[in-house]
Amino acid sequence: MTRVIGPGAALGVLGSGQLGRMFAIAARRMGYRVHTFSPEADTPTGQVADVEVVAEYEDLDALRAFARQVDVVTFEFENVPIVAVDAIETITPVRPCGMALHTAQQRAREKQFLADRGFPTAPFGRAATLDELWDAVARIGTPAVIKTAAFGYDGKGQHKVTTPADVEHIWTAIGHQEAVVEKFVNLQTEVSVVAARGIDGEMAHYQPFENRHRDHILDVTTTPAAITPSLAARAAEIARDLLEELQYVGVLCVEFFVDTDGELLVNEIAPRPHNSGHLTFDAAITSQFEQQVRAVCALPLGSTRLLAPAAAMANLLGELWEDDEPNWAAASRFSDVKLHLYGKSEARRGRKMGHMTAMGQTTDEALDRVISARDALLI
């Protein structure tokens, strides 16, 4: 029988950004101690953790020392070298496992994993050379999107190709590195499902979130998503099947495209809590961050039910601070809107970040409330 890791234990987190910060808040509220490991100091997670370890992910001695001080290790950031996970696993459990991380942190491996198991994706091809890139574009057709296989997020490393003449220029732009070519999808909307699996195979999922982006960065999320009940059920089924295929322990997010024909396509998976699930911190009985604590500590999973019929989240990005300090007084007059600030994010070039959440009887009501509060910051 798997040992339950009870309150009072120390939980290790690889990564130190906004997701780790909210994980640490949830864990400490439950009575756990939190240690965070990353190359940066005074991080969003480090500011609320019990211990902040500053070292490179390639420093295996530092990782082993970190592992000896905690009862289990999890992630808030997937771009951790697999050798780091291997080093930690010799000392303390890592949840989710290294195989799940290895699959999700590289687009080519992830796409092949999905295709090999029959999950629906946009047509794609893999390319490690310029000749292979030419061949993949010819096979997939244009328009298409060329994406770097590694270290891509928020639209980074992505280029739209409209004619074969674009290929060589894009190959130079991505630094001659391995890439994935995907058929361009005519979108109806984008949705995500955040789901969790416990060590005993118990699973739970939140109803789908609908996501809108600005400059390739998540701008607002609403739930329930404006999709048919059958499509919502199918998205949840796919998320649960992926958890099983990966023998996953923890919280996983599956991002979907819904094309103009109403077809559901898996875009990518994230082996951690996800930005689109931020609203669960205030709007659900159990947040995605508490769910992660529960899963990795072998506790029963919590209820994913919303506290209101609908909820919305709006991101706060660094441009709010470009000219002057935001008008906190004006925004705080929206007393039913919850504000979260994370501090500076190194991943966003040192910009300050945060989000706001509102609830309502409908998604339109919740969205109007949270957008009005965000707009008030700029008055």
C-alpha positions as CSV (number, residue, x, y, z in Angstrom):
1,M,0.0,0.0,0.0
2,T,1.3,3.5,-0.9
3,R,2.3,5.6,2.0
4,V,0.2,8.7,2.6
5,I,2.4,11.8,2.9
6,G,0.5,13.7,5.6
7,P,0.5,17.4,6.6
8,G,3.8,18.4,8.3
9,A,5.8,16.7,5.6
10,A,8.0,18.7,3.2
11,L,7.0,18.9,-0.5
12,G,9.7,19.7,-3.2
13,V,8.9,21.7,-6.3
14,L,11.1,22.0,-9.3
15,G,10.5,25.4,-10.7
16,S,9.7,28.7,-8.9
17,G,7.2,30.7,-10.9
18,Q,3.6,31.6,-10.5
19,L,2.3,28.1,-10.6
20,G,4.7,27.1,-7.9
21,R,3.7,30.1,-5.8
22,M,0.0,29.0,-5.8
23,F,0.9,25.4,-5.2
24,A,3.0,26.5,-2.2
25,I,0.1,28.6,-0.8
26,A,-2.3,25.7,-1.2
27,A,0.2,23.2,0.4
28,R,1.0,25.5,3.4
29,R,-2.7,26.1,4.0
30,M,-3.0,22.3,4.3
31,G,-0.2,22.2,6.8
32,Y,2.8,21.1,4.5
33,R,6.2,22.7,4.2
34,V,7.4,23.6,0.7
35,H,10.9,23.6,-0.7
36,T,11.5,25.1,-4.2
37,F,14.5,24.5,-6.5
38,S,15.4,26.7,-9.5
39,P,18.3,28.8,-10.8
40,E,16.7,32.1,-9.6
41,A,16.5,33.8,-6.2
42,D,13.7,35.7,-4.6
43,T,11.2,34.1,-7.0
44,P,7.4,34.1,-6.9
45,T,7.5,30.6,-5.3
46,G,10.5,31.3,-3.1
47,Q,8.7,34.3,-1.5
48,V,6.1,32.0,0.0
49,A,8.0,28.7,0.4
50,D,9.8,27.5,3.5
51,V,13.0,26.9,1.7
52,E,14.3,28.3,-1.6
53,V,17.2,26.4,-3.1
54,V,19.1,28.3,-5.9
55,A,21.0,26.1,-8.2
56,E,21.1,25.0,-11.9
57,Y,19.0,22.0,-12.9
58,E,22.2,20.4,-14.2
59,D,23.7,20.5,-10.7
60,L,23.0,16.9,-9.7
61,D,24.7,17.2,-6.3
62,A,22.5,20.1,-5.4
63,L,19.4,18.2,-6.6
64,R,20.3,15.1,-4.5
65,A,20.8,17.3,-1.5
66,F,17.4,18.9,-2.2
67,A,15.7,15.5,-2.5
68,R,17.0,14.4,0.9
69,Q,15.2,17.2,2.6
70,V,11.7,16.5,1.1
71,D,9.2,13.6,1.1
72,V,8.1,13.9,-2.6
73,V,9.0,16.1,-5.5
74,T,6.7,17.6,-8.2
75,F,6.9,20.1,-11.0
76,E,5.6,23.6,-11.8
77,F,7.7,23.8,-14.9
78,E,8.3,21.1,-17.4
79,N,11.6,22.1,-19.0
80,V,13.7,20.2,-16.4
81,P,16.4,17.9,-17.8
82,I,15.4,14.3,-17.4
83,V,18.8,13.5,-15.8
84,A,17.7,15.8,-12.9
85,V,14.6,13.7,-12.4
86,D,16.6,10.5,-12.6
87,A,18.9,11.8,-9.9
88,I,16.1,12.7,-7.6
89,E,14.2,9.5,-8.1
90,T,17.0,7.5,-6.5
91,I,16.3,9.3,-3.3
92,T,12.6,10.3,-3.1
93,P,9.5,9.8,-5.2
94,V,8.9,12.2,-8.2
95,R,5.2,12.7,-9.2
96,P,4.4,12.8,-12.0
97,C,7.0,10.4,-13.2
98,G,9.9,11.2,-15.4
99,M,8.4,9.5,-18.4
100,A,5.4,11.8,-18.4
101,L,7.7,14.8,-18.2
102,H,10.0,13.5,-21.0
103,T,7.0,13.0,-23.3
104,A,5.4,16.4,-22.7
105,Q,8.5,18.6,-22.7
106,Q,9.3,18.1,-26.4
107,R,6.7,18.7,-29.2
108,A,7.9,16.0,-31.6
109,R,7.8,13.3,-28.9
110,E,4.5,14.5,-27.6
111,K,2.8,14.5,-31.0
112,Q,4.1,11.1,-31.8
113,F,2.9,9.7,-28.5
114,L,-0.6,11.1,-29.2
115,A,-0.7,9.8,-32.7
116,D,0.6,6.3,-31.8
117,R,-2.3,6.0,-29.3
118,G,-5.0,7.3,-31.6
119,F,-5.6,10.6,-29.9
120,P,-7.0,13.2,-32.4
121,T,-4.5,15.8,-33.5
122,A,-4.0,18.2,-36.5
123,P,-2.1,16.5,-39.3
124,F,1.6,16.9,-38.5
125,G,5.1,15.9,-39.6
126,R,8.5,15.9,-37.9
127,A,11.8,17.4,-39.3
128,A,15.3,17.4,-38.0
129,T,16.9,18.8,-41.2
130,L,16.1,21.3,-43.9
131,D,15.3,18.6,-46.4
132,E,13.0,16.9,-43.9
133,L,11.3,20.2,-43.3
134,W,10.7,20.7,-47.0
135,D,9.3,17.2,-47.2
136,A,7.0,17.7,-44.2
137,V,5.6,21.0,-45.5
138,A,5.0,19.4,-48.9
139,R,3.2,16.4,-47.3
140,I,1.1,18.5,-44.8
141,G,0.4,21.3,-47.3
142,T,0.0,25.1,-46.7
143,P,-1.0,27.0,-44.8
144,A,0.9,25.3,-41.9
145,V,2.7,26.2,-38.7
146,I,6.3,25.3,-38.1
147,K,7.1,24.9,-34.4
148,T,10.4,24.2,-32.7
149,A,10.3,20.8,-31.0
150,A,11.7,22.1,-27.7
151,F,11.4,25.1,-25.4
152,G,8.4,26.7,-27.1
153,Y,5.6,28.5,-25.1
154,D,3.4,31.5,-25.6
155,G,3.9,31.4,-29.4
156,K,7.7,31.4,-29.2
157,G,9.4,29.3,-31.8
158,Q,6.3,29.3,-34.0
159,H,6.1,30.5,-37.6
160,K,3.2,30.3,-40.1
161,V,4.2,29.1,-43.5
162,T,1.9,30.1,-46.4
163,T,4.1,29.1,-49.4
164,P,7.0,26.7,-49.8
165,A,9.2,29.7,-50.3
166,D,8.9,30.5,-46.6
167,V,10.6,27.3,-45.5
168,E,14.3,28.1,-45.8
169,H,13.8,31.5,-44.1
170,I,11.9,29.8,-41.2
171,W,14.6,27.1,-40.9
172,T,17.1,29.9,-40.3
173,A,14.8,31.7,-37.9
174,I,14.4,28.7,-35.6
175,G,18.2,28.1,-35.5
176,H,18.3,24.9,-37.6
177,Q,16.7,22.9,-34.8
178,E,14.3,20.0,-34.8
179,A,10.7,21.1,-35.6
180,V,7.1,20.0,-36.0
181,V,5.0,21.0,-39.0
182,E,1.3,21.2,-38.2
183,K,-1.6,21.8,-40.6
184,F,-3.1,25.2,-40.0
185,V,-6.4,24.8,-38.1
186,N,-9.4,27.0,-38.7
187,L,-10.4,27.6,-35.2
188,Q,-13.9,27.9,-33.6
189,T,-12.4,28.1,-30.1
190,E,-9.7,26.8,-27.8
191,V,-10.5,24.8,-24.7
192,S,-8.6,23.0,-22.0
193,V,-9.3,20.3,-19.5
194,V,-7.5,20.2,-16.2
195,A,-7.6,16.7,-14.7
196,A,-5.9,14.8,-11.9
197,R,-5.0,11.1,-11.2
198,G,-4.1,9.7,-7.8
199,I,-1.6,7.0,-7.0
200,D,-4.5,4.5,-6.7
201,G,-5.9,5.4,-10.1
202,E,-8.7,7.7,-8.8
203,M,-9.4,10.5,-11.3
204,A,-11.2,13.8,-11.3
205,H,-11.5,16.6,-13.8
206,Y,-12.8,20.2,-14.0
207,Q,-15.4,21.1,-16.6
208,P,-13.7,22.5,-19.7
209,F,-12.3,26.0,-19.7
210,E,-12.6,28.3,-22.8
211,N,-9.4,30.3,-23.5
212,R,-8.8,33.4,-25.5
213,H,-5.3,34.6,-26.3
214,R,-3.7,37.9,-27.1
215,D,-0.3,38.0,-28.8
216,H,-0.1,34.2,-28.2
217,I,-0.4,34.6,-24.4
218,L,-3.5,33.6,-22.5
219,D,-5.7,36.6,-21.9
220,V,-9.0,35.4,-20.5
221,T,-10.5,32.1,-19.5
222,T,-14.2,31.3,-18.9
223,T,-16.0,28.3,-17.6
224,P,-18.1,26.5,-18.5
225,A,-16.8,26.6,-22.1
226,A,-19.3,27.4,-24.8
227,I,-19.2,24.0,-26.4
228,T,-21.8,21.2,-26.7
229,P,-22.3,18.8,-23.7
230,S,-21.1,15.9,-26.0
231,L,-17.9,17.8,-26.9
232,A,-17.3,18.6,-23.3
233,A,-17.7,15.0,-22.3
234,R,-15.4,13.9,-25.1
235,A,-12.7,16.3,-24.0
236,A,-12.9,15.0,-20.5
237,E,-12.7,11.4,-21.7
238,I,-9.6,12.2,-23.7
239,A,-8.0,13.8,-20.7
240,R,-8.7,10.8,-18.5
241,D,-7.5,8.4,-21.2
242,L,-4.2,10.4,-21.3
243,L,-3.8,10.1,-17.6
244,E,-4.2,6.4,-17.8
245,E,-1.8,6.0,-20.8
246,L,0.9,8.0,-18.9
247,Q,0.2,6.2,-15.6
248,Y,0.2,9.8,-14.4
249,V,0.1,11.0,-10.8
250,G,-0.7,14.6,-10.3
251,V,-2.5,17.4,-12.3
252,L,-2.4,17.4,-16.1
253,C,-3.8,19.9,-18.5
254,V,-4.9,19.0,-22.0
255,E,-5.2,21.9,-24.5
256,F,-7.6,21.4,-27.4
257,F,-8.4,23.1,-30.6
258,V,-12.1,23.0,-31.7
259,D,-12.1,23.6,-35.4
260,T,-14.9,25.2,-37.5
261,D,-16.3,21.7,-38.3
262,G,-16.7,21.1,-34.5
263,E,-13.9,18.6,-34.3
264,L,-11.8,18.3,-31.2
265,L,-8.0,18.2,-31.7
266,V,-5.4,17.8,-29.0
267,N,-3.0,20.7,-29.3
268,E,-0.6,19.9,-26.4
269,I,-0.4,18.6,-22.8
270,A,1.1,20.3,-19.8
271,P,2.4,18.0,-17.0
272,R,1.5,20.4,-14.2
273,P,-1.3,22.8,-13.1
274,H,-2.1,25.3,-15.9
275,N,-2.7,29.0,-16.3
276,S,-6.2,28.3,-17.5
277,G,-6.9,26.6,-14.2
278,H,-6.0,29.7,-12.1
279,L,-9.6,30.5,-11.6
280,T,-10.1,27.3,-9.6
281,F,-8.1,28.9,-6.8
282,D,-11.1,31.0,-6.0
283,A,-14.0,29.5,-7.9
284,A,-13.8,25.8,-7.2
285,I,-14.2,23.7,-4.0
286,T,-10.8,22.3,-4.6
287,S,-8.2,24.3,-6.6
288,Q,-6.0,22.7,-9.1
289,F,-3.1,23.4,-6.8
290,E,-4.7,21.7,-3.8
291,Q,-5.5,18.8,-6.2
292,Q,-1.8,18.5,-7.1
293,V,-0.9,18.3,-3.4
294,R,-3.6,15.7,-2.8
295,A,-2.5,13.6,-5.8
296,V,1.2,13.5,-5.1
297,C,0.7,12.9,-1.4
298,A,-1.6,9.9,-1.9
299,L,-4.6,11.7,-0.4
300,P,-8.1,11.3,-1.9
301,L,-8.8,13.8,-4.7
302,G,-11.0,16.8,-3.9
303,S,-14.3,18.0,-5.5
304,T,-13.9,19.9,-8.7
305,R,-17.3,21.6,-8.5
306,L,-17.5,25.3,-9.0
307,L,-18.8,27.6,-6.2
308,A,-21.0,29.4,-8.7
309,P,-22.6,28.5,-12.0
310,A,-19.8,30.3,-14.0
311,A,-16.4,31.9,-13.5
312,A,-13.9,34.0,-15.5
313,M,-10.2,34.8,-15.1
314,A,-8.2,37.7,-16.7
315,N,-4.5,37.8,-16.9
316,L,-2.5,40.7,-15.7
317,L,0.7,41.2,-17.6
318,G,3.7,43.5,-17.3
319,E,2.5,46.2,-19.6
320,L,0.1,47.4,-16.8
321,W,3.2,48.7,-15.1
322,E,5.0,50.3,-18.0
323,D,3.9,53.9,-17.4
324,D,3.0,54.0,-13.7
325,E,1.7,51.9,-10.9
326,P,-1.8,50.4,-11.6
327,N,-4.8,52.0,-9.9
328,W,-5.3,49.5,-7.2
329,A,-7.8,51.6,-5.4
330,A,-10.1,51.7,-8.4
331,A,-9.9,48.0,-9.0
332,S,-10.4,47.1,-5.4
333,R,-13.9,48.7,-5.5
334,F,-14.9,45.5,-7.3
335,S,-15.1,43.7,-4.0
336,D,-16.3,40.4,-5.5
337,V,-13.3,40.2,-7.9
338,K,-10.2,38.3,-6.5
339,L,-6.8,39.6,-7.2
340,H,-3.5,37.6,-7.3
341,L,-0.1,39.1,-7.9
342,Y,2.9,36.8,-8.3
343,G,5.9,39.2,-8.5
344,K,8.3,39.3,-11.4
345,S,8.5,36.4,-13.8
346,E,11.9,35.6,-15.4
347,A,10.2,33.7,-18.1
348,R,8.4,36.9,-19.1
349,R,11.7,38.9,-19.2
350,G,11.3,40.2,-15.6
351,R,7.8,41.5,-16.1
352,K,5.3,41.6,-13.2
353,M,2.4,39.3,-13.5
354,G,-0.9,38.4,-11.9
355,H,-4.6,37.5,-12.5
356,M,-8.1,38.4,-11.4
357,T,-11.0,36.0,-11.0
358,A,-14.8,36.7,-10.8
359,M,-17.8,34.4,-10.5
360,G,-21.4,34.9,-11.7
361,Q,-24.6,33.3,-12.8
362,T,-23.4,33.2,-16.4
363,T,-20.0,33.3,-18.1
364,D,-20.9,36.7,-19.7
365,E,-21.6,38.1,-16.3
366,A,-18.4,36.8,-14.8
367,L,-16.3,37.9,-17.7
368,D,-17.8,41.4,-17.8
369,R,-17.0,41.8,-14.1
370,V,-13.4,40.7,-14.3
371,I,-12.7,42.7,-17.4
372,S,-14.2,45.8,-15.8
373,A,-12.0,45.3,-12.7
374,R,-8.9,44.9,-15.0
375,D,-9.8,48.0,-16.9
376,A,-10.1,49.9,-13.7
377,L,-6.4,49.3,-13.0
378,L,-5.6,51.7,-15.9
379,I,-7.9,54.5,-15.0
